[in-house]
């Protein structure tokens, strides 16, 4: 599976979700977007689940690497 990585920790919070949505929209079916975030992106998970029919919520993963580094992978159907 091809993967795109986006570090959003330096992006102002109000701009994060639009950038993540845009990056996800650019993916082809079967690819995934991995974001590096400073907190667990649970609200983003629910947002993607509600708004993106092509989001593969069953294969979503999140890994806490440090207290301020989370890797969350959003696969596209």
N, CA, C and O atoms as a CHARMM CRD file, in Angstrom:
* protein
*
  308
    1    1 UNK  N      0.84400  -1.17900   0.00000 PROA 1      0.00000
    2    1 UNK  CA     0.00000   0.00000   0.00000 PROA 1      0.00000
    3    1 UNK  C      0.88900   1.24100   0.00000 PROA 1      0.00000
    4    1 UNK  O      1.77300   1.37600   0.84500 PROA 1      0.00000
    5    2 UNK  N      0.65400   2.13900  -0.94100 PROA 2      0.00000
    6    2 UNK  CA     1.40700   3.39300  -0.98400 PROA 2      0.00000
    7    2 UNK  C      0.96500   4.28400   0.17600 PROA 2      0.00000
    8    2 UNK  O     -0.20200   4.29200   0.56700 PROA 2      0.00000
    9    3 UNK  N      1.92500   5.02900   0.71200 PROA 3      0.00000
   10    3 UNK  CA     1.64400   5.84700   1.88000 PROA 3      0.00000
   11    3 UNK  C      2.18300   7.25900   1.67800 PROA 3      0.00000
   12    3 UNK  O      3.30000   7.45000   1.19800 PROA 3      0.00000
   13    4 UNK  N      1.37800   8.23500   2.05000 PROA 4      0.00000
   14    4 UNK  CA     1.79100   9.63600   2.06400 PROA 4      0.00000
   15    4 UNK  C      1.89100  10.04500   3.52000 PROA 4      0.00000
   16    4 UNK  O      1.00700   9.72300   4.31400 PROA 4      0.00000
   17    5 UNK  N      2.95800  10.75300   3.88600 PROA 5      0.00000
   18    5 UNK  CA     3.15000  11.17400   5.26800 PROA 5      0.00000
   19    5 UNK  C      3.06000  12.69100   5.36000 PROA 5      0.00000
   20    5 UNK  O      3.62200  13.41200   4.53500 PROA 5      0.00000
   21    6 UNK  N      2.34100  13.16500   6.38100 PROA 6      0.00000
   22    6 UNK  CA     2.14100  14.59200   6.58500 PROA 6      0.00000
   23    6 UNK  C      2.34100  14.90000   8.06400 PROA 6      0.00000
   24    6 UNK  O      1.60000  14.40500   8.91400 PROA 6      0.00000
   25    7 UNK  N      3.35600  15.72800   8.37100 PROA 7      0.00000
   26    7 UNK  CA     3.61300  16.14500   9.75100 PROA 7      0.00000
   27    7 UNK  C      2.83800  17.43400   9.99000 PROA 7      0.00000
   28    7 UNK  O      3.15900  18.46900   9.40600 PROA 7      0.00000
   29    8 UNK  N      1.82800  17.37800  10.83800 PROA 8      0.00000
   30    8 UNK  CA     0.96900  18.54600  11.06000 PROA 8      0.00000
   31    8 UNK  C      1.29200  19.28200  12.36400 PROA 8      0.00000
   32    8 UNK  O      0.59500  20.22900  12.72700 PROA 8      0.00000
   33    9 UNK  N      2.32400  18.86100  13.05600 PROA 9      0.00000
   34    9 UNK  CA     2.62900  19.46800  14.36000 PROA 9      0.00000
   35    9 UNK  C      2.97000  20.94700  14.27500 PROA 9      0.00000
   36    9 UNK  O      2.72500  21.68500  15.22900 PROA 9      0.00000
   37   10 UNK  N      3.52800  21.40000  13.15700 PROA 10     0.00000
   38   10 UNK  CA     3.90100  22.80700  13.01800 PROA 10     0.00000
   39   10 UNK  C      2.82800  23.64000  12.31200 PROA 10     0.00000
   40   10 UNK  O      2.98600  24.85000  12.15000 PROA 10     0.00000
   41   11 UNK  N      1.75100  22.99900  11.89700 PROA 11     0.00000
   42   11 UNK  CA     0.66100  23.70200  11.21700 PROA 11     0.00000
   43   11 UNK  C     -0.28600  24.24500  12.28400 PROA 11     0.00000
   44   11 UNK  O     -0.62800  23.52000  13.21800 PROA 11     0.00000
   45   12 UNK  N     -0.71800  25.50300  12.16900 PROA 12     0.00000
   46   12 UNK  CA    -1.66900  26.03900  13.15300 PROA 12     0.00000
   47   12 UNK  C     -2.91600  25.14200  13.23600 PROA 12     0.00000
   48   12 UNK  O     -3.41000  24.67900  12.20800 PROA 12     0.00000
   49   13 UNK  N     -3.42000  24.89700  14.44000 PROA 13     0.00000
   50   13 UNK  CA    -4.54700  23.97500  14.61800 PROA 13     0.00000
   51   13 UNK  C     -5.74300  24.24000  13.69100 PROA 13     0.00000
   52   13 UNK  O     -6.35400  23.28900  13.20200 PROA 13     0.00000
   53   14 UNK  N     -6.07800  25.46900  13.44700 PROA 14     0.00000
   54   14 UNK  CA    -7.23500  25.78400  12.59500 PROA 14     0.00000
   55   14 UNK  C     -7.02000  25.36600  11.14300 PROA 14     0.00000
   56   14 UNK  O     -7.98700  25.22100  10.39500 PROA 14     0.00000
   57   15 UNK  N     -5.77500  25.17200  10.73900 PROA 15     0.00000
   58   15 UNK  CA    -5.46600  24.81300   9.35600 PROA 15     0.00000
   59   15 UNK  C     -5.21300  23.31800   9.15700 PROA 15     0.00000
   60   15 UNK  O     -5.10400  22.85200   8.02200 PROA 15     0.00000
   61   16 UNK  N     -5.12200  22.57400  10.24200 PROA 16     0.00000
   62   16 UNK  CA    -4.74800  21.15900  10.14500 PROA 16     0.00000
   63   16 UNK  C     -5.77400  20.31300   9.39300 PROA 16     0.00000
   64   16 UNK  O     -5.43000  19.64200   8.42000 PROA 16     0.00000
   65   17 UNK  N     -7.02100  20.34000   9.83500 PROA 17     0.00000
   66   17 UNK  CA    -8.02100  19.46300   9.21200 PROA 17     0.00000
   67   17 UNK  C     -8.20300  19.74400   7.72500 PROA 17     0.00000
   68   17 UNK  O     -8.27200  18.79400   6.94600 PROA 17     0.00000
   69   18 UNK  N     -8.28500  21.01100   7.29000 PROA 18     0.00000
   70   18 UNK  CA    -8.38700  21.24300   5.84500 PROA 18     0.00000
   71   18 UNK  C     -7.20200  20.67000   5.06000 PROA 18     0.00000
   72   18 UNK  O     -7.39600  20.11700   3.97700 PROA 18     0.00000
   73   19 UNK  N     -5.98000  20.79300   5.58800 PROA 19     0.00000
   74   19 UNK  CA    -4.80300  20.25000   4.90400 PROA 19     0.00000
   75   19 UNK  C     -4.84100  18.71900   4.87800 PROA 19     0.00000
   76   19 UNK  O     -4.47300  18.10000   3.87900 PROA 19     0.00000
   77   20 UNK  N     -5.28100  18.12600   5.96100 PROA 20     0.00000
   78   20 UNK  CA    -5.36900  16.66300   6.02300 PROA 20     0.00000
   79   20 UNK  C     -6.42600  16.16400   5.04400 PROA 20     0.00000
   80   20 UNK  O     -6.19700  15.19400   4.32100 PROA 20     0.00000
   81   21 UNK  N     -7.57500  16.82100   5.01800 PROA 21     0.00000
   82   21 UNK  CA    -8.63400  16.42000   4.08100 PROA 21     0.00000
   83   21 UNK  C     -8.15000  16.54500   2.63700 PROA 21     0.00000
   84   21 UNK  O     -8.40800  15.66300   1.81800 PROA 21     0.00000
   85   22 UNK  N     -7.45500  17.62800   2.32500 PROA 22     0.00000
   86   22 UNK  CA    -6.95100  17.83100   0.95900 PROA 22     0.00000
   87   22 UNK  C     -5.95100  16.74000   0.58500 PROA 22     0.00000
   88   22 UNK  O     -5.99300  16.20800  -0.52400 PROA 22     0.00000
   89   23 UNK  N     -5.05400  16.40900   1.51100 PROA 23     0.00000
   90   23 UNK  CA    -4.06700  15.35500   1.23600 PROA 23     0.00000
   91   23 UNK  C     -4.75700  14.00700   1.06500 PROA 23     0.00000
   92   23 UNK  O     -4.36500  13.22300   0.20100 PROA 23     0.00000
   93   24 UNK  N     -5.76600  13.72700   1.86500 PROA 24     0.00000
   94   24 UNK  CA    -6.50400  12.46900   1.74300 PROA 24     0.00000
   95   24 UNK  C     -7.22100  12.39600   0.39900 PROA 24     0.00000
   96   24 UNK  O     -7.23300  11.35100  -0.25100 PROA 24     0.00000
   97   25 UNK  N     -7.81500  13.50800  -0.01000 PROA 25     0.00000
   98   25 UNK  CA    -8.54400  13.54500  -1.28200 PROA 25     0.00000
   99   25 UNK  C     -7.63800  13.25600  -2.47800 PROA 25     0.00000
  100   25 UNK  O     -8.10200  12.73500  -3.49200 PROA 25     0.00000
  101   26 UNK  N     -6.36400  13.58500  -2.37000 PROA 26     0.00000
  102   26 UNK  CA    -5.41800  13.36100  -3.46400 PROA 26     0.00000
  103   26 UNK  C     -4.97400  11.90600  -3.59700 PROA 26     0.00000
  104   26 UNK  O     -4.39700  11.52500  -4.61600 PROA 26     0.00000
  105   27 UNK  N     -5.23700  11.09800  -2.58300 PROA 27     0.00000
  106   27 UNK  CA    -4.83200   9.68900  -2.61900 PROA 27     0.00000
  107   27 UNK  C     -5.65100   8.90700  -3.62900 PROA 27     0.00000
  108   27 UNK  O     -6.80100   9.23200  -3.92400 PROA 27     0.00000
  109   28 UNK  N     -5.02000   7.86600  -4.14700 PROA 28     0.00000
  110   28 UNK  CA    -5.72100   6.90200  -4.99200 PROA 28     0.00000
  111   28 UNK  C     -6.31000   5.82600  -4.07700 PROA 28     0.00000
  112   28 UNK  O     -5.87500   5.67000  -2.93600 PROA 28     0.00000
  113   29 UNK  N     -7.28200   5.10000  -4.57300 PROA 29     0.00000
  114   29 UNK  CA    -7.85200   3.98500  -3.84500 PROA 29     0.00000
  115   29 UNK  C     -6.73500   2.99700  -3.47600 PROA 29     0.00000
  116   29 UNK  O     -5.88900   2.67000  -4.30800 PROA 29     0.00000
  117   30 UNK  N     -6.74200   2.52900  -2.23300 PROA 30     0.00000
  118   30 UNK  CA    -5.72000   1.58300  -1.78000 PROA 30     0.00000
  119   30 UNK  C     -4.50900   2.24000  -1.14800 PROA 30     0.00000
  120   30 UNK  O     -3.66400   1.55200  -0.57500 PROA 30     0.00000
  121   31 UNK  N     -4.40700   3.55800  -1.24100 PROA 31     0.00000
  122   31 UNK  CA    -3.30100   4.27700  -0.61100 PROA 31     0.00000
  123   31 UNK  C     -3.71700   4.72300   0.78700 PROA 31     0.00000
  124   31 UNK  O     -4.87600   4.57800   1.17700 PROA 31     0.00000
  125   32 UNK  N     -2.75800   5.26700   1.53700 PROA 32     0.00000
  126   32 UNK  CA    -3.03800   5.70800   2.90200 PROA 32     0.00000
  127   32 UNK  C     -2.31100   7.00700   3.19500 PROA 32     0.00000
  128   32 UNK  O     -1.24200   7.28600   2.65100 PROA 32     0.00000
  129   33 UNK  N     -2.92000   7.79200   4.07000 PROA 33     0.00000
  130   33 UNK  CA    -2.30700   9.02500   4.56200 PROA 33     0.00000
  131   33 UNK  C     -1.93200   8.79600   6.00900 PROA 33     0.00000
  132   33 UNK  O     -2.78800   8.46300   6.82900 PROA 33     0.00000
  133   34 UNK  N     -0.65600   8.97200   6.33100 PROA 34     0.00000
  134   34 UNK  CA    -0.18900   8.89900   7.71100 PROA 34     0.00000
  135   34 UNK  C      0.14500  10.30600   8.16500 PROA 34     0.00000
  136   34 UNK  O      0.92600  11.01500   7.53100 PROA 34     0.00000
  137   35 UNK  N     -0.46500  10.69600   9.27800 PROA 35     0.00000
  138   35 UNK  CA    -0.15900  12.01500   9.82300 PROA 35     0.00000
  139   35 UNK  C      0.66100  11.84400  11.09400 PROA 35     0.00000
  140   35 UNK  O      0.49400  10.88200  11.84300 PROA 35     0.00000
  141   36 UNK  N      1.55000  12.80200  11.31400 PROA 36     0.00000
  142   36 UNK  CA     2.31000  12.89500  12.55000 PROA 36     0.00000
  143   36 UNK  C      1.67300  14.04700  13.30300 PROA 36     0.00000
  144   36 UNK  O      1.62500  15.17100  12.80400 PROA 36     0.00000
  145   37 UNK  N      1.18400  13.77000  14.50200 PROA 37     0.00000
  146   37 UNK  CA     0.42800  14.75800  15.25400 PROA 37     0.00000
  147   37 UNK  C      0.94200  14.84100  16.68700 PROA 37     0.00000
  148   37 UNK  O      1.64000  13.93900  17.15100 PROA 37     0.00000
  149   38 UNK  N      0.60000  15.91900  17.38500 PROA 38     0.00000
  150   38 UNK  CA     1.05300  16.09300  18.76600 PROA 38     0.00000
  151   38 UNK  C      0.05300  15.55000  19.78700 PROA 38     0.00000
  152   38 UNK  O      0.28700  15.64000  20.99200 PROA 38     0.00000
  153   39 UNK  N     -1.05200  14.99200  19.31400 PROA 39     0.00000
  154   39 UNK  CA    -2.05200  14.36700  20.17600 PROA 39     0.00000
  155   39 UNK  C     -2.77800  13.28500  19.38100 PROA 39     0.00000
  156   39 UNK  O     -2.68900  13.24800  18.15400 PROA 39     0.00000
  157   40 UNK  N     -3.48300  12.42100  20.06800 PROA 40     0.00000
  158   40 UNK  CA    -4.24400  11.39200  19.36200 PROA 40     0.00000
  159   40 UNK  C     -5.38000  12.06100  18.59800 PROA 40     0.00000
  160   40 UNK  O     -6.17200  12.79500  19.18900 PROA 40     0.00000
  161   41 UNK  N     -5.47000  11.81800  17.29500 PROA 41     0.00000
  162   41 UNK  CA    -6.45500  12.54400  16.48200 PROA 41     0.00000
  163   41 UNK  C     -7.83300  11.88700  16.46600 PROA 41     0.00000
  164   41 UNK  O     -8.39400  11.66800  15.39300 PROA 41     0.00000
  165   42 UNK  N     -8.38100  11.57100  17.62300 PROA 42     0.00000
  166   42 UNK  CA    -9.68200  10.91100  17.69500 PROA 42     0.00000
  167   42 UNK  C    -10.79300  11.76400  17.06800 PROA 42     0.00000
  168   42 UNK  O    -11.61600  11.21800  16.33300 PROA 42     0.00000
  169   43 UNK  N    -10.85300  13.08300  17.32500 PROA 43     0.00000
  170   43 UNK  CA   -11.88800  13.88300  16.66000 PROA 43     0.00000
  171   43 UNK  C    -11.77000  13.83400  15.12900 PROA 43     0.00000
  172   43 UNK  O    -12.78000  13.80900  14.42500 PROA 43     0.00000
  173   44 UNK  N    -10.54200  13.82000  14.62700 PROA 44     0.00000
  174   44 UNK  CA   -10.33200  13.73400  13.18000 PROA 44     0.00000
  175   44 UNK  C    -10.81600  12.38500  12.65600 PROA 44     0.00000
  176   44 UNK  O    -11.41100  12.31800  11.58100 PROA 44     0.00000
  177   45 UNK  N    -10.56700  11.31800  13.40200 PROA 45     0.00000
  178   45 UNK  CA   -11.05700   9.99400  13.00900 PROA 45     0.00000
  179   45 UNK  C    -12.57400  10.02800  12.82600 PROA 45     0.00000
  180   45 UNK  O    -13.08600   9.56600  11.80700 PROA 45     0.00000
  181   46 UNK  N    -13.29800  10.57700  13.81500 PROA 46     0.00000
  182   46 UNK  CA   -14.76000  10.63000  13.72700 PROA 46     0.00000
  183   46 UNK  C    -15.21800  11.52800  12.58200 PROA 46     0.00000
  184   46 UNK  O    -16.20800  11.23500  11.91100 PROA 46     0.00000
  185   47 UNK  N    -14.49600  12.61700  12.36500 PROA 47     0.00000
  186   47 UNK  CA   -14.81400  13.52200  11.25500 PROA 47     0.00000
  187   47 UNK  C    -14.64200  12.81500   9.91100 PROA 47     0.00000
  188   47 UNK  O    -15.50600  12.90700   9.03900 PROA 47     0.00000
  189   48 UNK  N    -13.53400  12.11800   9.75000 PROA 48     0.00000
  190   48 UNK  CA   -13.28100  11.39400   8.50400 PROA 48     0.00000
  191   48 UNK  C    -14.32700  10.30000   8.30500 PROA 48     0.00000
  192   48 UNK  O    -14.81400  10.09300   7.19400 PROA 48     0.00000
  193   49 UNK  N    -14.66400   9.61400   9.37100 PROA 49     0.00000
  194   49 UNK  CA   -15.64500   8.53900   9.30100 PROA 49     0.00000
  195   49 UNK  C    -17.01100   9.08100   8.85400 PROA 49     0.00000
  196   49 UNK  O    -17.72100   8.42500   8.09100 PROA 49     0.00000
  197   50 UNK  N    -17.36800  10.25800   9.32200 PROA 50     0.00000
  198   50 UNK  CA   -18.66400  10.84600   8.99700 PROA 50     0.00000
  199   50 UNK  C    -18.69400  11.48600   7.60900 PROA 50     0.00000
  200   50 UNK  O    -19.72700  11.46700   6.93900 PROA 50     0.00000
  201   51 UNK  N    -17.55400  12.05900   7.17000 PROA 51     0.00000
  202   51 UNK  CA   -17.54800  12.88000   5.96000 PROA 51     0.00000
  203   51 UNK  C    -16.93500  12.22500   4.72800 PROA 51     0.00000
  204   51 UNK  O    -17.21600  12.65400   3.60900 PROA 51     0.00000
  205   52 UNK  N    -16.11800  11.21100   4.90100 PROA 52     0.00000
  206   52 UNK  CA   -15.38800  10.62400   3.77200 PROA 52     0.00000
  207   52 UNK  C    -15.81900   9.17400   3.56700 PROA 52     0.00000
  208   52 UNK  O    -15.35800   8.28000   4.27600 PROA 52     0.00000
  209   53 UNK  N    -16.68700   8.94800   2.61500 PROA 53     0.00000
  210   53 UNK  CA   -17.17900   7.59900   2.33500 PROA 53     0.00000
  211   53 UNK  C    -16.03500   6.64800   1.98500 PROA 53     0.00000
  212   53 UNK  O    -16.10700   5.45200   2.26700 PROA 53     0.00000
  213   54 UNK  N    -14.98600   7.18400   1.37200 PROA 54     0.00000
  214   54 UNK  CA   -13.86200   6.34600   0.94300 PROA 54     0.00000
  215   54 UNK  C    -12.83100   6.10100   2.04800 PROA 54     0.00000
  216   54 UNK  O    -11.83000   5.42600   1.80600 PROA 54     0.00000
  217   55 UNK  N    -13.05300   6.63400   3.25400 PROA 55     0.00000
  218   55 UNK  CA   -12.16500   6.38000   4.38500 PROA 55     0.00000
  219   55 UNK  C    -12.41200   4.97300   4.90000 PROA 55     0.00000
  220   55 UNK  O    -13.54700   4.61300   5.21200 PROA 55     0.00000
  221   56 UNK  N    -11.35600   4.17500   4.99300 PROA 56     0.00000
  222   56 UNK  CA   -11.42500   2.79400   5.46500 PROA 56     0.00000
  223   56 UNK  C    -11.19600   2.76900   6.97600 PROA 56     0.00000
  224   56 UNK  O    -10.08900   2.49700   7.44100 PROA 56     0.00000
  225   57 UNK  N    -12.25200   3.05300   7.73200 PROA 57     0.00000
  226   57 UNK  CA   -12.14300   3.17800   9.18900 PROA 57     0.00000
  227   57 UNK  C    -11.71000   1.87300   9.85500 PROA 57     0.00000
  228   57 UNK  O    -11.06700   1.89900  10.90500 PROA 57     0.00000
  229   58 UNK  N    -12.05300   0.74100   9.25900 PROA 58     0.00000
  230   58 UNK  CA   -11.69100  -0.54900   9.85600 PROA 58     0.00000
  231   58 UNK  C    -10.18500  -0.77400   9.87400 PROA 58     0.00000
  232   58 UNK  O     -9.68600  -1.51300  10.72200 PROA 58     0.00000
  233   59 UNK  N     -9.45900  -0.15700   8.96300 PROA 59     0.00000
  234   59 UNK  CA    -8.01100  -0.34800   8.88900 PROA 59     0.00000
  235   59 UNK  C     -7.22600   0.86500   9.38200 PROA 59     0.00000
  236   59 UNK  O     -6.01100   0.93600   9.19300 PROA 59     0.00000
  237   60 UNK  N     -7.90800   1.81500  10.01000 PROA 60     0.00000
  238   60 UNK  CA    -7.25000   2.96500  10.62900 PROA 60     0.00000
  239   60 UNK  C     -6.37000   2.47200  11.77200 PROA 60     0.00000
  240   60 UNK  O     -6.76000   1.58400  12.52900 PROA 60     0.00000
  241   61 UNK  N     -5.18100   3.05500  11.89000 PROA 61     0.00000
  242   61 UNK  CA    -4.30200   2.72400  13.01700 PROA 61     0.00000
  243   61 UNK  C     -3.75300   4.00700  13.61300 PROA 61     0.00000
  244   61 UNK  O     -3.62300   5.02500  12.93200 PROA 61     0.00000
  245   62 UNK  N     -3.43400   3.93900  14.89400 PROA 62     0.00000
  246   62 UNK  CA    -2.76900   5.05100  15.56300 PROA 62     0.00000
  247   62 UNK  C     -1.73900   4.46400  16.52000 PROA 62     0.00000
  248   62 UNK  O     -1.99100   3.47400  17.20600 PROA 62     0.00000
  249   63 UNK  N     -0.57700   5.09900  16.54500 PROA 63     0.00000
  250   63 UNK  CA     0.52600   4.64800  17.39900 PROA 63     0.00000
  251   63 UNK  C      1.07400   5.85400  18.14800 PROA 63     0.00000
  252   63 UNK  O      1.42100   6.87100  17.54700 PROA 63     0.00000
  253   64 UNK  N      1.14700   5.72600  19.45900 PROA 64     0.00000
  254   64 UNK  CA     1.74700   6.78300  20.27700 PROA 64     0.00000
  255   64 UNK  C      3.23100   6.47300  20.40600 PROA 64     0.00000
  256   64 UNK  O      3.61900   5.47700  21.01700 PROA 64     0.00000
  257   65 UNK  N      4.05300   7.33700  19.82600 PROA 65     0.00000
  258   65 UNK  CA     5.50600   7.11500  19.88400 PROA 65     0.00000
  259   65 UNK  C      6.12400   7.77600  21.09800 PROA 65     0.00000
  260   65 UNK  O      6.99600   7.19600  21.74500 PROA 65     0.00000
  261   66 UNK  N      5.68400   8.98200  21.41500 PROA 66     0.00000
  262   66 UNK  CA     6.12300   9.71800  22.59800 PROA 66     0.00000
  263   66 UNK  C      4.88800  10.45400  23.11000 PROA 66     0.00000
  264   66 UNK  O      3.84600  10.42400  22.45500 PROA 66     0.00000
  265   67 UNK  N      4.98000  11.11000  24.26000 PROA 67     0.00000
  266   67 UNK  CA     3.81000  11.85700  24.74500 PROA 67     0.00000
  267   67 UNK  C      3.32400  12.95100  23.77400 PROA 67     0.00000
  268   67 UNK  O      2.17300  13.38000  23.85200 PROA 67     0.00000
  269   68 UNK  N      4.19700  13.39700  22.86900 PROA 68     0.00000
  270   68 UNK  CA     3.79600  14.45000  21.92700 PROA 68     0.00000
  271   68 UNK  C      3.95800  14.04300  20.46500 PROA 68     0.00000
  272   68 UNK  O      4.02900  14.89700  19.58100 PROA 68     0.00000
  273   69 UNK  N      4.01600  12.73300  20.21500 PROA 69     0.00000
  274   69 UNK  CA     4.11400  12.26600  18.82700 PROA 69     0.00000
  275   69 UNK  C      3.23200  11.04000  18.61600 PROA 69     0.00000
  276   69 UNK  O      3.44500   9.98200  19.20700 PROA 69     0.00000
  277   70 UNK  N      2.23700  11.22300  17.75400 PROA 70     0.00000
  278   70 UNK  CA     1.31400  10.16200  17.38300 PROA 70     0.00000
  279   70 UNK  C      1.36200   9.98700  15.87600 PROA 70     0.00000
  280   70 UNK  O      1.36600  10.96800  15.13300 PROA 70     0.00000
  281   71 UNK  N      1.39800   8.73600  15.42100 PROA 71     0.00000
  282   71 UNK  CA     1.29500   8.42500  13.98800 PROA 71     0.00000
  283   71 UNK  C     -0.07600   7.80100  13.76600 PROA 71     0.00000
  284   71 UNK  O     -0.39600   6.76100  14.34100 PROA 71     0.00000
  285   72 UNK  N     -0.86900   8.43600  12.93900 PROA 72     0.00000
  286   72 UNK  CA    -2.20400   7.93100  12.62100 PROA 72     0.00000
  287   72 UNK  C     -2.28700   7.69600  11.12400 PROA 72     0.00000
  288   72 UNK  O     -1.95700   8.58000  10.33400 PROA 72     0.00000
  289   73 UNK  N     -2.72400   6.51800  10.73500 PROA 73     0.00000
  290   73 UNK  CA    -2.81100   6.15300   9.33100 PROA 73     0.00000
  291   73 UNK  C     -4.27600   6.03100   8.92300 PROA 73     0.00000
  292   73 UNK  O     -5.05200   5.27200   9.50500 PROA 73     0.00000
  293   74 UNK  N     -4.62200   6.81500   7.89300 PROA 74     0.00000
  294   74 UNK  CA    -5.97800   6.87800   7.35400 PROA 74     0.00000
  295   74 UNK  C     -5.96900   6.24100   5.95900 PROA 74     0.00000
  296   74 UNK  O     -5.60400   6.90400   4.98900 PROA 74     0.00000
  297   75 UNK  N     -6.36300   4.97300   5.84100 PROA 75     0.00000
  298   75 UNK  CA    -6.37000   4.31500   4.53300 PROA 75     0.00000
  299   75 UNK  C     -7.59900   4.72800   3.70600 PROA 75     0.00000
  300   75 UNK  O     -8.64900   5.07900   4.24300 PROA 75     0.00000
  301   76 UNK  N     -7.42400   4.67300   2.40600 PROA 76     0.00000
  302   76 UNK  CA    -8.50500   5.01000   1.48300 PROA 76     0.00000
  303   76 UNK  C     -8.96300   3.73900   0.76900 PROA 76     0.00000
  304   76 UNK  O     -8.15300   2.97300   0.24700 PROA 76     0.00000
  305   77 UNK  N    -10.28500   3.53500   0.75900 PROA 77     0.00000
  306   77 UNK  CA   -10.86600   2.36000   0.08600 PROA 77     0.00000
  307   77 UNK  C    -10.62800   2.44700  -1.40400 PROA 77     0.00000
  308   77 UNK  O    -11.04000   1.55600  -2.14700 PROA 77     0.00000
